[in-house]
Amino acid sequence: MRPTLSILQRLQSDESVKIVGFGDSITGVYYHTGAVHAWPELLGDKLRQRFPAADVQIINAGISGNTSAQALARLTSDVLVHAPHLVVVMFGMNDVVHASPAEYAGNLRAIVRGIQAKGAEVVLVTPNYAYDEDPARPVSRISEFAAIMRQVAGETEVTLADAHAFYRTEHDRGPETWMRLMSDPVHPNLRGHNLFADVIMAALSAEPFVATEPPAFPASLPRLRSRLADRQPVRIVAMTPCDTLIATALKAISPATSVTVIPWNATGKSILELEQEVLQLGWTRYRDEPTLAPPDLFVVTAPPQLEGVTREQFYRAFAMILNRAQSFVPGRWDCLPILPSLFHSSPADSHREVEELMLHGVQDKGLPVVRRLANESNPPDTLLRAKLEALLRAAH
């Protein structure tokens, strides 16, 4: 496949480059990546680092649930209207459920032709690999649609970023590597989106793939900070024993603020029980009950021990808790994980294993976190207040 040489020339010449990321929920900014960045934004950051003098503009045109047919219908209004120089296209995960292979291929060809007719270049990105747990999306069918994407890229002579192949390689390395790419059985997390960006960077530059670590974004609580700054009441959903601690800390930080805490009783419950409960208590509840006032902050924790589950089972259950404790779309509320070390100044070895898994889960979604460092001996209430103040000072 030919590299997008004119895009490289524009970048190397320090010109402006407008790039549209065109896809579904694996492109749009949703909770899977902490509701701040997805692969288009990460790609933009990587291009700015490599070409610091270039003016790189990123437009995210990802919409959850979209198929290639829906993409074709909104191509003009959501993509071409921006007069992009490059459109990076990734559809397929929903086509696997709703389209035939022939329909998918035809829609991709029409999308490519529509973009090229406006003088823009195209990169086609194969969908990621997935857990083989969704009966509507068996991995064999996802792989079939990835092969169609490769075929269309060859036919239309556009650049291919074969993310599916790289995801498959990571999957085959084993569960400890694979689990850390995925937010749920189908959607990648921030680490997975960073892999997408690395694969696309390699395709754009026609250079060998280089894997990088996902960026550590500034930890902050923008919704909560805004409410406090505007002297607005604050509503919090918090797992026990975090509920009383977070209320006390907030009242100490902002005595005039009206704080309402809705406790989520997590005492004595396993990680699997909490995973089931968050399905009813998380963001879908506020979607399904529009008159219910949403929180400004969702505070979660987890049991300090594995309790009869494997490391992979624990990581995935905690990832689902983080998924549902976040807002589906950016900005509605903040999510703050609190690790068990806050409550234990001298954790047992078994606690340290869980602490590491939880920390990985938080980092793999780009979320803020409260935890006790090795040199910190303050009691939980004092430590939480100090760390909460630091998060409220941090820039978003």
Secondary structure, 3 states (H helix, E strand, C coil): CCCCHHHHHHHHCCCEEEEEEEECCCCCCCHHHCCCCCHHHHHHHHHHHHCCCCEEEEEEEECCCCCHHHHHHCHHHHCHHHCCCEEEEECCCCHHHHCCHHHHHHHHHHHHHHHHHCCCEEEEECCCCCCCCCCCCCHHHHHHHHHHHHHHHHHHCCEEECHHHHHHHHHHCCHHHHHHHECCCCCECHHHHHHHHHHHHHHHHCCCCCCCCCCCCCCCCHHHHHHHHCCCCEEEEEECCHHHHHHHHHHHHCCCCCEEEEEECCCCCCHHHHHHHHHHHCHHHHHHCCCCCCCCEEEECCCCCCCCCCHHHHHHHHHHHHHHHCCCCCCCCEEEEECHHHHCCCCCHHHHHHHHHHHHHHHCCCCCCECCCCCCCCCHHHHHHHHHHHHHHCCC
